[in-house]
């Protein structure tokens, strides 16, 4: 096994232990402020090394679930799920070996973005249309030049969320973009251009824009649904019968 494979394997193990630790904390009824068992006891409980336990705790600490005190140990800062939230725990959105978490995130996006696109068709203003069209134009130019347009793709979806006139939806779409920009890489990288993935995605973007421009809420929702289904297929995922 090469170094990259070993690192990936260790990351998956610490991620799995972090999830198990969350479930154990809830099942044991730990209260906020409670001190967690020592690393030694956690190693015995989960059957892994101290390095894995430390990485798992570090992940939960980053999410606001656990805090540590020098020389004192780890304490429960908030119950799992009540601290900060990250869509993909390990930040991995590579096209191969995708975890079930990525499929779950796409399902979340499907629910949110189809509705947001429908609202955008109903509520968009002239300035909203200009903002969406600007991002669409940047992707259009990238198609011609073969450049990477991940940022423009992110901006396109944020502009649609902004057109709902609901600032919470816009904020959530910005969050989604930061979490999932990597998932757009297989579409817009050099291989994506050669394989035609970028052109296909852009056709879908145009349909979305045209439906919003026309104020056709049904067509907008359908175009967004088809875009997300195709996006899952581009990443090698099952679209779950949407």
N, C-alpha and C positions, 0 to 999 in steps of 0.2 A: 504493500500500500504506500503510495507516494505521500509527500508532506501535506499537499492540499486535501487529499482524501482523508488523512488522519485528522486534520483540523475540522473538516466538515463533519466527520463522525463524532468528534468530541463536542462540537457545537450542538448537534442533534441530541446527544445524550444529556448535556446540561439543560437543554430546553425541555426535554421530557421530564427530567428530575424536577425542574422548576414547576411544571404543571402538576406533578405528583405531590410536591410540597404544598402547593396551593390547596389541592384537594384535601390533604392531610390536615392542614391548618383548620379548614372549615369543619372537617369531620370530628376533630378533637375539641372543637368549641373554644379555641383560643380567643381571648379578648384583646382588643387593641391595648398596647402597652405591655403585653406579656412577653417575657423573655423566652426565646426559642432554645431548644436543647443545644448542647455543644456540637461543634463540628464532628467530633468523634462519634457521638450518639447518632447524629444524622447520617453519617457514613454507614454505620451499622444498620440503621433503619431502612435506608434505601439501597444498600449494597453497592456503593460506589466509592471512589476515592475522594480525598479531601479537595483535590483540585476541581472535581466536578461539583461538589457541594458548594464550594466557594463561588464558582461561576454561576450556579443556579441562584444562589443568594444575591449575587451581584445583579442578575437580571431582575429579580423581584425588588431589589433596592432601587433600581433605575425606574421601575414602574410605581414607586411610592408605597409598596406593600410592606417593605422591611426597612428598618434603619439600624445602623450599627454604632456601637460605642467602643472606642479604643480600649482594649483590655477588659471589656465587660461582656461583649457578645452581641447577638442580633436580637432585635425586638420587633414585634408586630406594630407597624405604623398605621396600617389600615387593613381592613379585610380584603381578600383578593377580589379584584374587580371594582373596588371603591377608590382606588388611587388613580394615577394617571393611566391612560389607555393607549396601547399601540395595537394596530391592526394585525401586524405580522411580528410575532415575538422576536424572531431572529433577523428580521429585515431582509430575508432572502426572497427574491422574486425571479431567480434565474429560470430559464425555460426548461431545464431538465430537472427531474427529481423534485417537482414542486410538491410541497406539503399540502395536506388536506386544508390547512388554514387558508391557502390562497383561494381555493374553490369557495370556501365559506365567505371570504371577503368579496369575491365577485358576486355572490348571491346578495350580500348586503348592498353592494353597488347597484345591482339590478333593481332592488326595491326602491332605493333612494333616487337613482339617476333617471329612471323611467318617469317617476312622478315629477321630479324637478324639471325635466325637459317638457313635460306636458304643461306645467305651470308657466314655464318660460314662454311657450307659444301663446298663452293666454295673457301674459302680463308684460311682455317685453316692450321696451321703449326704443325710440330711434337710436339713442346712445348705446343701449344694450346690443342692438343689432350691429352697430359699428364695431363694438368691442369683440363680438363673436366673429364677425367677418375679418377683423384684423388678424386674429389668431388663425383663422382658416386660411388667410392669404399667406401667412408665414409657412404653414404646412404645405401649401401649394407650391411655393418657391422651393421648398426642400425636396419636393418630389422631382422637380426639374433639375436640381443641382446634386441630388443624392446625399444631401446633408442630413444630419440628425435633427429631428424636430420634436424631441421629447418635451422640451419646455413649452413649445407652442401647443402641443397636444394637451398638456396640463392646463395651460391658460384657456384653451377652448372650452374645456369642461367647467372651469371656474367661472368663465364669462356666462355660460348658460345658467349656472346656479345663481349668479348675481341677477340675472334677468327674471328670476322668480320674485324679486323684491323682498325676499326673506333673507335677512343677513345671517341667520343661523345656518341656513342651507349653504350659503356662500362660504362661511367659515368652515363648515364640515367638509366641503369639497376641496378647500385649500389643504386641510388636514389629510384628506384622502390622497391628494396629489403628492404631498411630501412623503407619505408612507409608501406609495406605489409607483413612483416614477420609474423604478427599475423594471416594472412589469411591462412598460411600453418599449423598452430597449429592443426586444426582438423584432418589433415592428419597424423601428426607425434606424437601426444600425445598418451597416453596409450589406450584411447578409439579408436583412429585411427588405432593402430596396431591390436587390437582385432577385429575390424570391417573389416579389410582387406584394408582400405584406403591407408595405407602406401605401402603395396605390389603392389596395383594397380598403384599408382603413380610411383613406382620404375620401373614397367614394361614399363610405358610410357617414363621414363627417358632413359631406355636402348634403346628403339626404336630411340629416338632422337640421342643418342650417336652413335649408329650403322649407322644411315643415314649420320651423319656428317663424321664419320670415312670412309665411303664408298665414300664420296664426291658426294652423290646423293642429289642434291638441292631440287628436287621435293619431294622426300621421307622425307627429313628433314623438309620442310615446312609443309607437311601433318602431320608428327608426332608431331610437335609443336602445330598445330591447334587442334589435338585430345587431347593433354595434357591439353590445356587450356579449351576446352569444358568439359572434365572430371573434371577439377578443379572446374569449376562453379557448376557442378552437385554435387560435394562433399560438396559444401557450400550451397546447396539447391537453386541454382539460375538457371534461364532459360538461356540456351546457345544462345538464340536469333537467332536460325536458321543459325548459321555459317556453 
